[in-house]
């Protein structure tokens, strides 16, 4: 399975990394990026590891989510032999904003 980061997901990743860097320092930022890499590695080998995301059940893509850490979820879907990462979601935000962000 090939993991593909959609543009929106790349932006969310770098914004999150920058926020962590500015607020908590380099060590926390590096740890976050390592957590993301580990989750992407797991998904590459076990793409159905994440659960269907109930907030996105109205979409035909079959969005799934997997927790990276207690504050971040990775949202993705499977299309053929590709695993497309749609976005990262800050779990402190209003849940309905996730669905609005996916459009």
SULGIRA-V21023 format. One record per backbone hydrogen bond with DSSP energy under -0.5 kcal/mol. NH is the residue of the N-H (numbers start at 1). CO is the residue of the C=O. If there is no record, write none. Layout:
BEGIN
NH|CO + NH|CO
END
This chain:
BEGIN
2|81 + 4|2 + 4|83 + 6|4 + 6|85 + 10|6 + 11|7 + 12|8 + 13|9 + 14|10 + 15|11 + 16|12 + 17|13 + 18|14 + 19|15 + 20|16 + 21|17 + 22|18 + 23|19 + 24|20 + 25|20 + 25|21 + 29|25 + 30|26 + 31|27 + 32|28 + 33|29 + 34|30 + 35|31 + 36|32 + 37|33 + 38|34 + 39|35 + 40|36 + 41|37 + 42|38 + 43|39 + 44|40 + 45|41 + 46|42 + 49|46 + 51|65 + 53|63 + 54|52 + 56|53 + 57|54 + 59|56 + 62|59 + 64|76 + 65|51 + 66|74 + 68|72 + 69|72 + 72|69 + 73|89 + 74|66 + 75|73 + 75|87 + 76|64 + 77|84 + 79|82 + 82|79 + 83|2 + 84|77 + 84|82 + 85|4 + 85|83 + 86|75 + 86|84 + 87|75 + 89|73 + 91|71 + 91|89 + 93|90 + 97|94 + 98|94 + 98|95 + 99|95 + 100|96 + 101|97 + 102|98 + 103|99
END
